[in-house]
Amino acid sequence: MYRSEIISRNELSHRLIAFVILLFAGITTLQAQNIKNSESGVVGEEVVMQWNRVLTETVRTPGAHPSATIFPMRSYAMMHLAMFDAVNSIDGSYTPYLTDVPGSKNASMEAAAAQAAHDVLVGLYPSRAGIYDAELEISLDGIDKNRAQQGIRVGEIAAANMLAARANDGWNATPPPYSLPLDPGNWQLAPGNTVVTFTHYPAVLPFATTSSTQFAPNPPPAMTSDVYTRDFNEVKEIGSVTSATRTADQTLVARLWAGVGTPTANFFAWNNVARALSDSRGLSTVERARLFALFNIAFHDALQTSFASKFQHGLWRPVTAIRRADEDGNPSTSPDAAWLSLIANPPYPTYAGNNATIGMAHATIFALVFGRDDIAYQHTWENGPGGTGGATRSYAGFAAMAQEQADARIYAGIHFRFDNVAGQSIGRNVANYVYQNFLIPRRCVR
């Protein structure tokens, strides 16, 4: 018999973890793995990698993700946290997130992880239960029956607790309306946009932070400031669809990171990097489960903080700022009524920058988990709709990829650089908080 023990996040001890970034260490080169839409299991596939693939295939299947108002990273965070709690209940090396199931050390961690992932995904995507059942059979194949049964029970408890904890987390709420007066500086729908989106996100229950404003950035610079003037003129020049100064490589970068809803979406890119890293660094099952859980909850909460900042400050996008520069009270900015950005504008305000937030959250978690930032690697972008992707790019480390992700939005003409500075601050602060307070090593392994 097993006993479920639910541990509130507020009851987890908030201990700081000392760490050293080994800048002088040697560099390892790796090739980030891409996930193909195989829709079939692979015998012998590591269990965390298997179910990460399964979820990615689900998200990438048209119509499978049930709502356009729910970001997929919620599913990633829920599944990977349940998997972590399941394997950690057996291994015991870290503090749990929600669930610690005391039981036999003989229980199979692979069975526990697979059952937890299976049950969470069936709860989130019930129409695909048959696919998940088949994957579960592959996961359990070859495991001693007694060990498998013990692990299955642990996974069932971890998944049930996760689904219950997130059942009313606010993601299913109807997004409230959002509009601002036509005053200078106020965000307005950009060309091509018809409705603002994700206005409900700031009120969603975070996975780790105390609220969506715990790590809110400072307000944006005044429109008459030197910072605003510098960043306005930068994006006006380099981000225009007809820019004469943006290089071919910068245009490629802008288009690669613009692939929201395509195989080049940022959460696919960073998940692929994590897959390759966890293989090349030889992570154990519990270490791998912890890595995927940490960066997915940091992703969710950092992006939530960025969205909260957007709707709090309501700052106009560069396209509006440039077309109406004669209204900003700044003699050093000049209007261009026909200016257009390289890529389409997202349907919400500019400050802080989401991509900058996301990149820095991932890079910070990876550097903390691996003890260093300077792990060189390559990432191959898949071909997306309209030929987007297909490039292989090299990075000196995690921060380099995060910086490219942030810069891409300036090259694309949809963000000011001060948006990115604020976003990177959010990503760094949230990731550090997550790492220091959740899934932390136990002083004595039980």
ZIVEN-V983619 format. One record per residue. N is the residue number from 1. PSI is psi as a letter, one per 20 degrees, with the letter a starting at -180 (* if undefined). BURIAL is b if it has 24 or more other C-alpha atoms within 12 Angstrom, else e. Layout:
BEGIN
n:N psi:PSI burial:BURIAL
n:N psi:PSI burial:BURIAL
END
This chain:
BEGIN
n:1 psi:q burial:e
n:2 psi:q burial:e
n:3 psi:p burial:e
n:4 psi:p burial:b
n:5 psi:o burial:e
n:6 psi:p burial:b
n:7 psi:o burial:e
n:8 psi:q burial:e
n:9 psi:h burial:e
n:10 psi:i burial:e
n:11 psi:i burial:e
n:12 psi:p burial:b
n:13 psi:p burial:e
n:14 psi:n burial:e
n:15 psi:p burial:e
n:16 psi:p burial:e
n:17 psi:o burial:e
n:18 psi:p burial:e
n:19 psi:q burial:e
n:20 psi:p burial:e
n:21 psi:o burial:e
n:22 psi:n burial:e
n:23 psi:h burial:e
n:24 psi:j burial:e
n:25 psi:r burial:e
n:26 psi:q burial:e
n:27 psi:p burial:e
n:28 psi:p burial:e
n:29 psi:p burial:e
n:30 psi:r burial:b
n:31 psi:o burial:b
n:32 psi:p burial:b
n:33 psi:p burial:b
n:34 psi:q burial:b
n:35 psi:p burial:b
n:36 psi:q burial:e
n:37 psi:m burial:e
n:38 psi:h burial:e
n:39 psi:k burial:b
n:40 psi:q burial:b
n:41 psi:r burial:b
n:42 psi:o burial:e
n:43 psi:p burial:e
n:44 psi:i burial:e
n:45 psi:p burial:b
n:46 psi:q burial:b
n:47 psi:g burial:b
n:48 psi:g burial:b
n:49 psi:h burial:b
n:50 psi:g burial:b
n:51 psi:h burial:b
n:52 psi:g burial:b
n:53 psi:g burial:b
n:54 psi:g burial:b
n:55 psi:g burial:b
n:56 psi:g burial:b
n:57 psi:h burial:b
n:58 psi:g burial:b
n:59 psi:h burial:b
n:60 psi:i burial:b
n:61 psi:p burial:e
n:62 psi:p burial:e
n:63 psi:i burial:e
n:64 psi:g burial:e
n:65 psi:p burial:b
n:66 psi:h burial:e
n:67 psi:p burial:e
n:68 psi:i burial:e
n:69 psi:j burial:e
n:70 psi:o burial:b
n:71 psi:p burial:b
n:72 psi:h burial:b
n:73 psi:i burial:b
n:74 psi:g burial:b
n:75 psi:g burial:b
n:76 psi:g burial:b
n:77 psi:g burial:b
n:78 psi:g burial:b
n:79 psi:g burial:b
n:80 psi:h burial:b
n:81 psi:g burial:b
n:82 psi:g burial:b
n:83 psi:g burial:b
n:84 psi:g burial:b
n:85 psi:h burial:b
n:86 psi:g burial:b
n:87 psi:h burial:b
n:88 psi:h burial:b
n:89 psi:h burial:b
n:90 psi:g burial:b
n:91 psi:g burial:b
n:92 psi:j burial:b
n:93 psi:h burial:b
n:94 psi:r burial:b
n:95 psi:q burial:b
n:96 psi:r burial:b
n:97 psi:f burial:b
n:98 psi:h burial:b
n:99 psi:p burial:b
n:100 psi:o burial:b
n:101 psi:n burial:b
n:102 psi:p burial:b
n:103 psi:a burial:b
n:104 psi:p burial:b
n:105 psi:i burial:e
n:106 psi:i burial:b
n:107 psi:q burial:b
n:108 psi:p burial:b
n:109 psi:h burial:b
n:110 psi:g burial:b
n:111 psi:g burial:b
n:112 psi:g burial:b
n:113 psi:g burial:b
n:114 psi:g burial:b
n:115 psi:h burial:b
n:116 psi:g burial:b
n:117 psi:g burial:b
n:118 psi:g burial:b
n:119 psi:h burial:b
n:120 psi:g burial:b
n:121 psi:h burial:b
n:122 psi:h burial:b
n:123 psi:h burial:b
n:124 psi:h burial:b
n:125 psi:m burial:b
n:126 psi:h burial:e
n:127 psi:i burial:e
n:128 psi:j burial:b
n:129 psi:h burial:e
n:130 psi:h burial:e
n:131 psi:g burial:b
n:132 psi:h burial:b
n:133 psi:g burial:b
n:134 psi:g burial:e
n:135 psi:h burial:b
n:136 psi:h burial:b
n:137 psi:g burial:b
n:138 psi:g burial:b
n:139 psi:h burial:b
n:140 psi:i burial:b
n:141 psi:p burial:e
n:142 psi:i burial:e
n:143 psi:p burial:b
n:144 psi:p burial:e
n:145 psi:g burial:e
n:146 psi:g burial:e
n:147 psi:h burial:b
n:148 psi:g burial:b
n:149 psi:g burial:b
n:150 psi:g burial:b
n:151 psi:h burial:b
n:152 psi:g burial:b
n:153 psi:g burial:b
n:154 psi:g burial:b
n:155 psi:h burial:b
n:156 psi:g burial:b
n:157 psi:g burial:b
n:158 psi:g burial:b
n:159 psi:g burial:b
n:160 psi:g burial:b
n:161 psi:h burial:b
n:162 psi:g burial:b
n:163 psi:h burial:b
n:164 psi:g burial:e
n:165 psi:h burial:b
n:166 psi:j burial:b
n:167 psi:h burial:e
n:168 psi:l burial:e
n:169 psi:i burial:e
n:170 psi:i burial:e
n:171 psi:h burial:b
n:172 psi:j burial:e
n:173 psi:q burial:e
n:174 psi:p burial:e
n:175 psi:p burial:e
n:176 psi:q burial:e
n:177 psi:q burial:e
n:178 psi:p burial:e
n:179 psi:q burial:b
n:180 psi:q burial:e
n:181 psi:r burial:e
n:182 psi:k burial:e
n:183 psi:q burial:e
n:184 psi:p burial:b
n:185 psi:h burial:b
n:186 psi:p burial:b
n:187 psi:q burial:b
n:188 psi:q burial:b
n:189 psi:p burial:b
n:190 psi:r burial:b
n:191 psi:p burial:e
n:192 psi:i burial:e
n:193 psi:q burial:e
n:194 psi:h burial:e
n:195 psi:q burial:e
n:196 psi:q burial:b
n:197 psi:r burial:b
n:198 psi:k burial:b
n:199 psi:i burial:b
n:200 psi:i burial:b
n:201 psi:g burial:b
n:202 psi:h burial:b
n:203 psi:i burial:b
n:204 psi:q burial:b
n:205 psi:p burial:b
n:206 psi:r burial:b
n:207 psi:h burial:b
n:208 psi:g burial:b
n:209 psi:r burial:b
n:210 psi:h burial:b
n:211 psi:r burial:e
n:212 psi:i burial:b
n:213 psi:j burial:b
n:214 psi:h burial:e
n:215 psi:k burial:b
n:216 psi:q burial:b
n:217 psi:r burial:b
n:218 psi:q burial:e
n:219 psi:q burial:e
n:220 psi:r burial:b
n:221 psi:q burial:b
n:222 psi:q burial:e
n:223 psi:i burial:b
n:224 psi:j burial:e
n:225 psi:r burial:e
n:226 psi:h burial:e
n:227 psi:g burial:e
n:228 psi:g burial:b
n:229 psi:g burial:b
n:230 psi:g burial:e
n:231 psi:h burial:b
n:232 psi:g burial:b
n:233 psi:h burial:b
n:234 psi:g burial:b
n:235 psi:h burial:b
n:236 psi:h burial:b
n:237 psi:g burial:b
n:238 psi:h burial:b
n:239 psi:i burial:b
n:240 psi:q burial:b
n:241 psi:h burial:b
n:242 psi:k burial:e
n:243 psi:p burial:b
n:244 psi:i burial:e
n:245 psi:i burial:e
n:246 psi:p burial:b
n:247 psi:r burial:e
n:248 psi:h burial:e
n:249 psi:h burial:e
n:250 psi:h burial:b
n:251 psi:g burial:b
n:252 psi:g burial:b
n:253 psi:g burial:b
n:254 psi:g burial:b
n:255 psi:h burial:b
n:256 psi:g burial:b
n:257 psi:i burial:b
n:258 psi:i burial:b
n:259 psi:l burial:b
n:260 psi:p burial:b
n:261 psi:j burial:b
n:262 psi:r burial:b
n:263 psi:i burial:b
n:264 psi:j burial:b
n:265 psi:q burial:b
n:266 psi:h burial:b
n:267 psi:h burial:b
n:268 psi:g burial:b
n:269 psi:g burial:b
n:270 psi:h burial:b
n:271 psi:h burial:b
n:272 psi:h burial:b
n:273 psi:g burial:b
n:274 psi:h burial:b
n:275 psi:g burial:b
n:276 psi:g burial:b
n:277 psi:g burial:b
n:278 psi:h burial:b
n:279 psi:g burial:b
n:280 psi:h burial:e
n:281 psi:j burial:e
n:282 psi:l burial:e
n:283 psi:q burial:e
n:284 psi:r burial:b
n:285 psi:g burial:b
n:286 psi:h burial:b
n:287 psi:g burial:b
n:288 psi:g burial:b
n:289 psi:h burial:b
n:290 psi:g burial:b
n:291 psi:g burial:b
n:292 psi:h burial:b
n:293 psi:g burial:b
n:294 psi:g burial:b
n:295 psi:h burial:b
n:296 psi:h burial:b
n:297 psi:h burial:b
n:298 psi:g burial:b
n:299 psi:g burial:b
n:300 psi:g burial:b
n:301 psi:h burial:b
n:302 psi:g burial:b
n:303 psi:h burial:b
n:304 psi:g burial:b
n:305 psi:g burial:b
n:306 psi:g burial:b
n:307 psi:h burial:b
n:308 psi:g burial:b
n:309 psi:g burial:b
n:310 psi:g burial:b
n:311 psi:i burial:b
n:312 psi:g burial:b
n:313 psi:h burial:b
n:314 psi:l burial:b
n:315 psi:q burial:b
n:316 psi:q burial:b
n:317 psi:r burial:b
n:318 psi:h burial:b
n:319 psi:h burial:b
n:320 psi:g burial:b
n:321 psi:g burial:b
n:322 psi:g burial:b
n:323 psi:h burial:b
n:324 psi:k burial:b
n:325 psi:h burial:b
n:326 psi:i burial:e
n:327 psi:i burial:e
n:328 psi:i burial:b
n:329 psi:j burial:e
n:330 psi:o burial:b
n:331 psi:i burial:e
n:332 psi:j burial:e
n:333 psi:q burial:b
n:334 psi:q burial:e
n:335 psi:q burial:b
n:336 psi:o burial:e
n:337 psi:i burial:e
n:338 psi:j burial:e
n:339 psi:p burial:b
n:340 psi:q burial:b
n:341 psi:r burial:b
n:342 psi:g burial:b
n:343 psi:r burial:b
n:344 psi:q burial:b
n:345 psi:p burial:b
n:346 psi:q burial:b
n:347 psi:l burial:b
n:348 psi:r burial:b
n:349 psi:r burial:b
n:350 psi:h burial:b
n:351 psi:p burial:b
n:352 psi:r burial:b
n:353 psi:p burial:b
n:354 psi:g burial:b
n:355 psi:h burial:b
n:356 psi:g burial:b
n:357 psi:g burial:b
n:358 psi:g burial:b
n:359 psi:g burial:b
n:360 psi:h burial:b
n:361 psi:g burial:b
n:362 psi:g burial:b
n:363 psi:h burial:b
n:364 psi:g burial:b
n:365 psi:g burial:b
n:366 psi:g burial:b
n:367 psi:h burial:b
n:368 psi:g burial:b
n:369 psi:g burial:b
n:370 psi:i burial:b
n:371 psi:j burial:e
n:372 psi:q burial:b
n:373 psi:h burial:b
n:374 psi:l burial:b
n:375 psi:o burial:b
n:376 psi:q burial:b
n:377 psi:r burial:b
n:378 psi:q burial:b
n:379 psi:p burial:b
n:380 psi:p burial:b
n:381 psi:p burial:b
n:382 psi:q burial:b
n:383 psi:p burial:e
n:384 psi:a burial:e
n:385 psi:p burial:e
n:386 psi:j burial:e
n:387 psi:j burial:e
n:388 psi:p burial:b
n:389 psi:a burial:b
n:390 psi:j burial:e
n:391 psi:q burial:e
n:392 psi:p burial:e
n:393 psi:q burial:b
n:394 psi:q burial:e
n:395 psi:p burial:b
n:396 psi:i burial:b
n:397 psi:a burial:b
n:398 psi:g burial:b
n:399 psi:h burial:b
n:400 psi:g burial:b
n:401 psi:g burial:b
n:402 psi:h burial:b
n:403 psi:h burial:b
n:404 psi:g burial:b
n:405 psi:g burial:b
n:406 psi:g burial:b
n:407 psi:h burial:b
n:408 psi:h burial:b
n:409 psi:h burial:b
n:410 psi:g burial:b
n:411 psi:h burial:b
n:412 psi:i burial:b
n:413 psi:j burial:b
n:414 psi:j burial:b
n:415 psi:q burial:b
n:416 psi:q burial:b
n:417 psi:h burial:b
n:418 psi:h burial:b
n:419 psi:g burial:b
n:420 psi:h burial:b
n:421 psi:g burial:b
n:422 psi:g burial:b
n:423 psi:g burial:b
n:424 psi:h burial:b
n:425 psi:g burial:b
n:426 psi:g burial:b
n:427 psi:g burial:b
n:428 psi:g burial:b
n:429 psi:g burial:b
n:430 psi:g burial:b
n:431 psi:g burial:b
n:432 psi:g burial:b
n:433 psi:g burial:b
n:434 psi:g burial:b
n:435 psi:h burial:b
n:436 psi:i burial:b
n:437 psi:i burial:b
n:438 psi:q burial:b
n:439 psi:l burial:b
n:440 psi:q burial:b
n:441 psi:p burial:b
n:442 psi:q burial:e
n:443 psi:h burial:e
n:444 psi:o burial:e
n:445 psi:p burial:e
n:446 psi:* burial:e
END
